[in-house]
Amino acid sequence: MAKSESNVDRIYEALRRMAADFAFKPDARINESALATQLNASRTPIREALNRLVAEGFLTFRSGRGFFCRSLSPELVMDLYEARVAVETEAVRLACQRAADEAIAALGHALDAVASAYIPAADADSLLALDEAFHTQLCRLSGNGELSRILDNLNDRIRYLRLIDLRRLRETAPDGQSMVSAHRRIIEAVARRDVDAATAQMRAHIERRREGATQAVRDAFAQLYVPDL
């Protein structure tokens, strides 16, 4: 049984990465037979993993037609960003009320320790990893595990577009210190237990990037459907 579960988990993780990175084109039908061959697995664990990804919002299932990659549109991306705003503003509100002083200070020190990595030469993947790490750690200060679980899901579902957005931003405003400054303002407000300031700073920080969602979707389609040379 343990071996079977391990195999399903392996397949699930592989398919999750593929879905998150749009290895399947938006709205494209998933070929289960091809996946079984590619992953050297039987159809049963493949289908189990696909069903999990449907439940998590990475794929859709159409009765009588099978599994499909999720859609990619500005409207759907806006929905994800709105959900992220809701989750993270609630998390920061709870952190103001519940987090221990030592835990807040530790997050501030952790930010200081990596601040020098937010440099013009940093690639988009590194900047995004730093940003996600801060938001994940801050969400944990809420003491609400469900909020952290939801945020992890949202991050995975918008990561592809956030990378595209960050790559574009680096061409026009490559200094990552603005991201550090935004993070500092948030953590300082939490340290003061200033709920209004902390939630306002968090909302502004996320919504600033939401504004580039439409362009990011256009850029994503240009990358996903670039002709093979």
C-alpha positions as CSV (number, residue, x, y, z in Angstrom):
1,M,0.0,0.0,0.0
2,A,2.8,2.4,0.9
3,K,4.5,1.8,-2.4
4,S,1.3,2.4,-4.3
5,E,0.6,5.7,-2.4
6,S,4.2,6.8,-3.0
7,N,3.7,6.2,-6.7
8,V,0.5,8.2,-6.8
9,D,2.3,11.1,-4.9
10,R,5.2,11.0,-7.4
11,I,2.8,11.2,-10.3
12,Y,0.7,13.9,-8.6
13,E,3.8,16.1,-8.0
14,A,4.9,15.7,-11.6
15,L,1.5,16.5,-13.0
16,R,1.1,19.4,-10.6
17,R,4.3,21.0,-11.8
18,M,3.3,20.5,-15.4
19,A,-0.1,22.1,-14.8
20,A,1.3,25.0,-12.8
21,D,3.8,25.7,-15.6
22,F,1.2,25.3,-18.3
23,A,3.0,22.4,-19.9
24,F,-0.6,21.7,-20.9
25,K,-1.9,24.5,-23.1
26,P,-4.9,26.5,-21.6
27,D,-8.2,24.6,-22.2
28,A,-6.3,21.8,-23.9
29,R,-7.6,18.2,-23.4
30,I,-5.3,16.0,-21.3
31,N,-4.2,12.9,-23.1
32,E,-4.2,10.2,-20.3
33,S,-2.6,7.5,-22.4
34,A,0.3,9.8,-23.4
35,L,0.8,10.8,-19.8
36,A,0.9,7.1,-18.7
37,T,3.6,6.5,-21.2
38,Q,5.5,9.6,-20.4
39,L,5.4,9.0,-16.6
40,N,5.8,5.2,-16.9
41,A,2.6,4.7,-14.9
42,S,-0.8,3.0,-15.3
43,R,-4.0,4.9,-16.0
44,T,-5.3,4.4,-12.4
45,P,-2.8,6.6,-10.5
46,I,-2.8,9.0,-13.4
47,R,-6.5,9.5,-13.1
48,E,-6.3,9.8,-9.3
49,A,-3.7,12.5,-9.6
50,L,-5.7,14.3,-12.3
51,N,-8.8,14.3,-10.0
52,R,-6.8,15.8,-7.2
53,L,-5.6,18.6,-9.6
54,V,-9.3,19.3,-10.6
55,A,-10.2,19.7,-6.9
56,E,-7.3,22.1,-6.5
57,G,-8.2,24.3,-9.5
58,F,-5.3,23.4,-11.8
59,L,-7.5,21.3,-14.2
60,T,-11.2,20.9,-15.1
61,F,-13.2,17.9,-15.9
62,R,-15.9,17.8,-18.6
63,S,-18.3,14.9,-18.4
64,G,-17.9,12.6,-21.3
65,R,-14.9,14.5,-22.6
66,G,-12.2,14.1,-20.0
67,F,-9.7,16.3,-18.3
68,F,-8.6,19.7,-19.5
69,C,-6.1,22.3,-18.5
70,R,-7.5,25.3,-16.7
71,S,-8.3,28.4,-18.8
72,L,-6.1,31.5,-18.9
73,S,-7.9,34.8,-19.1
74,P,-7.6,38.2,-17.4
75,E,-10.9,37.6,-15.7
76,L,-9.8,34.4,-14.1
77,V,-6.5,35.8,-13.1
78,M,-8.3,38.8,-11.5
79,D,-10.3,36.3,-9.5
80,L,-7.2,34.7,-8.2
81,Y,-5.6,38.0,-7.2
82,E,-8.8,39.1,-5.5
83,A,-8.8,35.8,-3.5
84,R,-5.1,36.4,-2.6
85,V,-6.0,39.9,-1.3
86,A,-8.8,38.5,0.8
87,V,-6.6,35.7,2.2
88,E,-3.5,37.8,2.9
89,T,-5.3,40.8,4.4
90,E,-7.1,38.5,6.8
91,A,-3.8,36.7,7.6
92,V,-2.0,40.0,8.3
93,R,-5.0,41.1,10.5
94,L,-4.8,37.9,12.5
95,A,-1.0,38.2,12.7
96,C,-1.4,41.7,14.3
97,Q,-3.5,40.1,17.0
98,R,-1.9,36.7,17.5
99,A,1.7,36.7,16.5
100,A,4.3,36.7,19.3
101,D,6.7,39.7,19.3
102,E,9.6,37.3,18.9
103,A,8.1,35.7,15.8
104,I,7.4,39.1,14.2
105,A,11.0,40.3,14.9
106,A,12.4,37.0,13.5
107,L,10.5,37.7,10.2
108,G,11.9,41.2,10.1
109,H,15.4,39.9,10.7
110,A,14.9,37.3,8.0
111,L,13.9,40.0,5.6
112,D,17.0,42.0,6.4
113,A,19.2,39.0,5.9
114,V,18.0,38.5,2.3
115,A,17.4,42.2,1.4
116,S,20.8,42.3,-0.5
117,A,19.5,39.6,-2.8
118,Y,16.9,41.9,-4.2
119,I,19.3,43.3,-6.7
120,P,19.0,44.4,-10.4
121,A,21.0,41.3,-11.5
122,A,18.6,38.9,-9.7
123,D,16.5,36.8,-12.1
124,A,12.7,36.7,-11.9
125,D,12.7,33.2,-10.5
126,S,14.9,34.3,-7.6
127,L,12.9,37.4,-6.9
128,L,9.6,35.5,-6.9
129,A,11.0,32.9,-4.6
130,L,12.0,35.6,-2.1
131,D,8.6,37.3,-2.4
132,E,6.7,34.1,-1.9
133,A,8.8,33.1,1.1
134,F,8.1,36.4,2.9
135,H,4.3,36.1,2.2
136,T,4.2,32.5,3.3
137,Q,6.1,33.2,6.5
138,L,3.9,36.2,7.3
139,C,0.7,34.2,6.6
140,R,1.9,31.6,9.1
141,L,2.1,34.3,11.8
142,S,-1.7,34.3,11.6
143,G,-1.8,31.0,13.3
144,N,-4.4,29.8,10.8
145,G,-3.2,26.7,8.9
146,E,-6.2,26.9,6.5
147,L,-5.2,30.4,5.3
148,S,-1.6,29.1,4.7
149,R,-2.9,26.1,2.7
150,I,-5.1,28.4,0.6
151,L,-2.3,30.8,0.0
152,D,0.0,28.0,-1.2
153,N,-2.6,26.9,-3.7
154,L,-3.1,30.5,-5.0
155,N,0.6,31.1,-5.3
156,D,1.0,27.9,-7.4
157,R,-1.9,28.8,-9.7
158,I,-0.6,32.4,-10.4
159,R,3.2,31.7,-10.3
160,Y,3.6,31.3,-14.1
161,L,2.0,34.7,-14.7
162,R,3.9,36.4,-11.9
163,L,7.2,35.2,-13.4
164,I,6.2,36.7,-16.7
165,D,5.2,40.0,-15.0
166,L,8.4,40.1,-13.0
167,R,10.5,39.5,-16.2
168,R,8.7,42.4,-17.8
169,L,9.2,44.7,-14.8
170,R,12.9,44.0,-14.6
171,E,13.2,45.5,-18.1
172,T,11.6,48.8,-16.9
173,A,12.2,48.9,-13.2
174,P,14.8,46.2,-12.3
175,D,15.6,47.3,-8.8
176,G,14.0,44.8,-6.4
177,Q,14.4,47.1,-3.5
178,S,10.9,48.5,-4.0
179,M,9.6,45.0,-3.1
180,V,11.8,44.9,0.0
181,S,10.5,48.3,1.0
182,A,6.9,47.1,0.7
183,H,7.6,44.1,2.8
184,R,9.3,46.3,5.4
185,R,6.3,48.6,5.7
186,I,4.0,45.6,6.2
187,I,6.1,43.9,8.9
188,E,6.6,47.2,10.7
189,A,2.8,47.8,10.8
190,V,2.4,44.2,12.2
191,A,5.1,44.9,14.8
192,R,3.1,48.0,15.9
193,R,-0.1,45.9,16.0
194,D,-1.6,48.5,13.6
195,V,-4.3,46.4,11.8
196,D,-5.5,49.2,9.6
197,A,-2.0,50.1,8.3
198,A,-0.9,46.4,7.9
199,T,-4.0,45.4,5.9
200,A,-3.8,48.6,3.8
201,Q,-0.1,48.0,3.0
202,M,-0.8,44.4,2.1
203,R,-3.7,45.3,-0.1
204,A,-1.7,48.0,-1.9
205,H,1.3,45.7,-2.4
206,I,-0.8,42.9,-4.0
207,E,-3.0,45.1,-6.0
208,R,-0.1,46.9,-7.5
209,R,0.9,43.7,-9.2
210,R,-2.6,42.8,-10.1
211,E,-2.7,45.8,-12.4
212,G,-0.3,44.0,-14.7
213,A,-2.4,40.8,-15.0
214,T,-3.9,41.6,-18.4
215,Q,-0.5,42.3,-20.0
216,A,0.9,39.2,-18.3
217,V,-1.9,37.0,-19.8
218,R,-1.1,38.4,-23.3
219,D,2.6,37.7,-22.8
220,A,1.8,34.2,-21.5
221,F,-0.2,33.4,-24.7
222,A,2.7,34.7,-26.8
223,Q,5.1,32.4,-25.0
224,L,2.8,29.4,-24.9
225,Y,1.9,29.5,-28.6
226,V,5.2,30.7,-30.0
227,P,5.8,28.8,-33.3
228,D,8.4,26.1,-33.3
229,L,11.4,27.1,-35.4
